[in-house]
């Protein structure tokens, strides 16, 4: 196994859901946690619990990954003891709306593309050169089953996750000859704020997504992420595709009887 004790792990979108669970999972490895999100107040609440969970240190900073200059500045100005990022978890992402393409609001497209694709690229571009220079690093990005099969009313979200899959595959090819590893973790339905965000706070509509289904939990995804990161240095886990037992792919589900 690769030890992460004392290593710096950067997690984007770390204030809730999969990002938050991932931070706590890495805390258990003794890593030093570099956590960012748009909501700094939510991150600050995590400090004591993360240290109690085993984190060797914690540093928070506010960041919207859609803002390229902010991303570049944040990474460039990290304190020296935090600049040697060993693992990057590109978790920040979202979906907006569930509407026919020709009827959708283009603002939804902009937000998804700017976050899920461009934000992913901005952070990766800012962090990976240092990994190459130091001869150590692992980029783990959050994809989705949506990147494999396009579903009705979700064309643009599915396109952004297909893009993440292609970016991860291309990055691994471009990094051949270096020890930097690249992994795409692609979950199906996970019980987080994902649907509430998609439907802009419509709790009733969001709840129906998980109705009569046992979804994955954020901790399930965090476990897969940490497993990939702790494989021996010569092992690269390219892709982890995981779903609930009640989901076959993005369009096939089993809903239990009430």
C-alpha positions as CSV (number, residue, x, y, z in Angstrom):
1,X,0.0,0.0,0.0
2,X,1.0,3.6,-0.5
3,X,1.1,5.4,2.8
4,X,-0.5,8.9,2.9
5,X,0.7,9.7,6.4
6,X,1.6,13.3,6.4
7,X,0.9,13.7,2.6
8,X,-1.1,16.7,1.3
9,X,-4.4,15.8,-0.1
10,X,-6.4,18.5,-1.9
11,X,-10.2,18.0,-2.2
12,X,-12.4,20.4,-4.1
13,X,-16.0,20.9,-3.2
14,X,-15.2,19.5,0.2
15,X,-17.9,21.2,2.3
16,X,-20.7,18.6,1.7
17,X,-21.6,15.2,0.2
18,X,-18.9,13.1,-1.4
19,X,-16.3,15.8,-0.9
20,X,-16.9,16.0,2.8
21,X,-17.0,12.2,3.2
22,X,-13.7,12.0,1.2
23,X,-12.1,14.5,3.6
24,X,-13.0,12.3,6.6
25,X,-11.8,9.2,4.8
26,X,-8.4,10.7,4.1
27,X,-8.2,12.0,7.6
28,X,-8.2,8.3,8.7
29,X,-5.0,7.8,6.7
30,X,-3.1,10.5,8.6
31,X,-3.0,12.8,5.6
32,X,-2.8,16.6,5.7
33,X,-6.0,17.9,4.3
34,X,-6.2,20.9,2.0
35,X,-9.9,21.6,1.5
36,X,-11.7,24.1,-0.6
37,X,-15.3,25.0,-1.5
38,X,-17.4,28.0,-2.2
39,X,-18.8,27.9,1.4
40,X,-15.9,28.6,3.7
41,X,-18.1,28.6,6.8
42,X,-19.1,25.0,6.2
43,X,-15.5,23.9,5.9
44,X,-14.5,25.6,9.1
45,X,-17.0,23.6,11.0
46,X,-15.2,20.4,10.0
47,X,-11.8,21.3,11.4
48,X,-12.0,19.7,14.9
49,X,-13.8,16.6,13.8
50,X,-11.2,16.1,11.0
51,X,-8.3,16.3,13.4
52,X,-10.1,14.0,15.8
53,X,-10.5,11.6,12.9
54,X,-6.8,11.5,12.4
55,X,-5.8,14.3,10.0
56,X,-2.2,15.4,10.5
57,X,-3.3,18.9,9.6
58,X,-6.1,20.9,8.0
59,X,-6.0,24.0,5.8
60,X,-9.2,25.5,4.3
61,X,-9.6,28.1,1.6
62,X,-12.6,29.5,-0.3
63,X,-12.6,28.7,-4.0
64,X,-15.0,28.7,-6.9
65,X,-13.4,26.4,-9.4
66,X,-15.1,28.2,-12.3
67,X,-12.9,31.2,-11.8
68,X,-9.6,30.4,-13.5
69,X,-7.5,33.3,-12.1
70,X,-8.7,32.5,-8.5
71,X,-7.7,28.8,-9.0
72,X,-4.3,29.8,-10.3
73,X,-3.7,32.3,-7.5
74,X,-4.9,30.0,-4.8
75,X,-2.5,27.2,-5.8
76,X,0.4,29.4,-6.5
77,X,0.1,31.2,-3.1
78,X,-0.1,28.0,-1.0
79,X,2.2,28.1,2.0
80,X,5.4,26.1,1.2
81,X,4.4,23.3,3.6
82,X,1.1,22.8,1.8
83,X,2.3,23.2,-1.8
84,X,3.5,19.6,-2.3
85,X,0.1,18.1,-3.2
86,X,0.3,14.3,-3.4
87,X,-3.3,13.6,-4.2
88,X,-5.8,15.9,-6.0
89,X,-9.5,14.9,-5.7
90,X,-11.5,16.8,-8.4
91,X,-14.8,16.5,-6.6
92,X,-16.4,19.9,-7.3
93,X,-19.4,19.5,-9.7
94,X,-23.1,19.8,-10.0
95,X,-26.1,19.3,-12.2
96,X,-28.8,21.9,-13.0
97,X,-32.2,21.1,-14.3
98,X,-33.8,18.0,-15.8
99,X,-35.3,19.4,-19.0
100,X,-35.5,18.7,-22.7
101,X,-32.4,20.2,-24.4
102,X,-34.5,22.5,-26.7
103,X,-36.5,23.8,-23.8
104,X,-33.7,24.2,-21.2
105,X,-32.3,27.4,-19.8
106,X,-28.8,28.0,-21.2
107,X,-27.7,29.3,-17.8
108,X,-27.9,25.7,-16.6
109,X,-25.5,24.7,-19.3
110,X,-23.0,27.4,-18.5
111,X,-23.0,26.5,-14.8
112,X,-22.5,22.8,-15.5
113,X,-19.8,23.2,-18.2
114,X,-18.0,25.9,-16.2
115,X,-17.9,23.7,-13.1
116,X,-17.7,20.2,-14.3
117,X,-15.4,20.6,-17.2
118,X,-13.6,24.0,-17.1
119,X,-13.2,24.0,-13.3
120,X,-11.8,20.4,-13.5
121,X,-9.3,21.6,-16.1
122,X,-8.3,24.7,-14.2
123,X,-7.5,22.9,-11.0
124,X,-5.8,20.0,-12.8
125,X,-3.7,22.4,-14.8
126,X,-2.6,24.3,-11.7
127,X,-1.7,21.2,-9.6
128,X,-0.3,18.6,-12.0
129,X,2.9,20.4,-13.1
130,X,4.1,20.3,-9.5
131,X,3.4,16.6,-9.3
132,X,5.4,16.0,-12.4
133,X,8.3,18.1,-11.1
134,X,8.4,16.3,-7.7
135,X,7.9,12.8,-9.3
136,X,4.9,12.0,-7.1
137,X,1.1,12.5,-7.5
138,X,-2.3,11.1,-8.1
139,X,-5.3,12.9,-9.8
140,X,-8.6,11.4,-8.9
141,X,-11.7,12.9,-10.6
142,X,-15.3,12.3,-10.0
143,X,-17.2,11.1,-13.0
144,X,-20.6,9.4,-13.2
145,X,-22.5,6.6,-14.8
146,X,-24.0,9.6,-16.8
147,X,-20.8,9.7,-18.7
148,X,-21.5,6.2,-20.1
149,X,-25.1,6.4,-21.1
150,X,-27.1,9.6,-21.9
151,X,-30.5,9.8,-20.4
152,X,-33.5,11.9,-21.3
153,X,-33.5,15.5,-20.2
154,X,-29.9,15.3,-19.1
155,X,-27.9,15.7,-22.3
156,X,-25.6,18.5,-21.1
157,X,-24.9,17.0,-17.7
158,X,-24.2,13.7,-19.3
159,X,-21.9,15.5,-21.8
160,X,-19.9,17.1,-19.0
161,X,-19.4,13.7,-17.3
162,X,-18.4,12.1,-20.7
163,X,-15.9,15.0,-20.9
164,X,-14.5,14.2,-17.5
165,X,-14.0,10.6,-18.6
166,X,-12.2,11.7,-21.7
167,X,-10.1,14.2,-19.8
168,X,-8.9,11.6,-17.3
169,X,-8.1,9.1,-20.1
170,X,-6.2,11.8,-22.0
171,X,-4.3,13.0,-18.9
172,X,-3.1,9.5,-18.1
173,X,-1.8,9.2,-21.7
174,X,-0.1,12.6,-21.5
175,X,1.5,11.6,-18.2
176,X,3.1,8.4,-19.5
177,X,6.7,8.3,-18.5
178,X,6.0,10.0,-15.2
179,X,4.9,8.3,-11.9
180,X,1.8,10.5,-11.6
181,X,-1.4,8.4,-11.5
182,X,-4.8,9.2,-12.8
183,X,-8.2,7.7,-11.8
184,X,-11.8,8.4,-12.6
185,X,-14.3,7.3,-10.0
186,X,-17.7,7.0,-11.6
187,X,-20.6,6.5,-9.2
188,X,-24.3,6.0,-10.0
189,X,-27.0,7.4,-7.7
190,X,-25.6,8.7,-4.4
191,X,-27.8,10.1,-1.7
192,X,-26.4,13.7,-1.3
193,X,-27.6,17.2,-2.0
194,X,-27.1,16.5,-5.8
195,X,-30.8,16.3,-6.6
196,X,-31.7,19.2,-4.4
197,X,-29.1,21.3,-6.2
198,X,-30.3,20.0,-9.6
199,X,-33.9,21.1,-8.8
200,X,-32.7,24.4,-7.1
201,X,-34.0,23.5,-3.6
202,X,-37.2,21.7,-4.6
203,X,-37.1,19.1,-1.7
204,X,-40.2,17.2,-2.8
205,X,-39.0,16.7,-6.4
206,X,-35.5,15.7,-5.1
207,X,-36.9,13.2,-2.7
208,X,-38.7,11.3,-5.5
209,X,-35.4,10.5,-7.2
210,X,-34.5,8.2,-4.3
211,X,-38.0,6.9,-3.7
212,X,-38.1,3.1,-3.0
213,X,-34.4,2.7,-4.0
214,X,-31.4,2.1,-1.8
215,X,-28.8,4.5,-3.1
216,X,-25.1,4.7,-2.6
217,X,-23.9,6.8,0.3
218,X,-21.1,9.4,0.1
219,X,-19.0,7.2,2.3
220,X,-19.1,4.4,-0.3
221,X,-17.5,6.7,-2.8
222,X,-15.0,8.1,-0.4
223,X,-14.0,4.5,0.4
224,X,-13.3,3.8,-3.3
225,X,-11.3,7.0,-3.7
226,X,-9.1,6.2,-0.7
227,X,-8.7,2.6,-1.9
228,X,-7.4,3.8,-5.3
229,X,-5.1,6.3,-3.7
230,X,-3.5,3.8,-1.4
231,X,-2.6,1.1,-4.0
232,X,1.1,0.4,-4.5
233,X,2.9,3.1,-6.4
234,X,3.2,0.9,-9.5
235,X,-0.5,0.3,-9.7
236,X,-2.8,2.7,-11.5
237,X,-6.6,2.2,-11.1
238,X,-7.9,3.8,-14.3
239,X,-11.6,3.7,-13.6
240,X,-13.9,2.7,-10.8
241,X,-17.6,2.3,-11.9
242,X,-19.9,1.7,-8.9
243,X,-23.6,1.7,-8.4
244,X,-26.2,0.7,-5.8
245,X,-27.5,-2.9,-6.0
246,X,-30.7,-1.3,-7.3
247,X,-29.1,0.4,-10.3
248,X,-27.7,-1.2,-13.4
249,X,-26.8,2.0,-15.3
250,X,-28.1,5.6,-15.8
251,X,-31.4,4.4,-17.1
252,X,-32.2,1.1,-15.4
253,X,-33.3,1.0,-11.8
254,X,-35.2,-1.4,-9.5
255,X,-37.7,0.4,-7.2
256,X,-38.9,-1.7,-4.3
257,X,-42.5,-2.0,-3.6
258,X,-43.7,0.3,-0.8
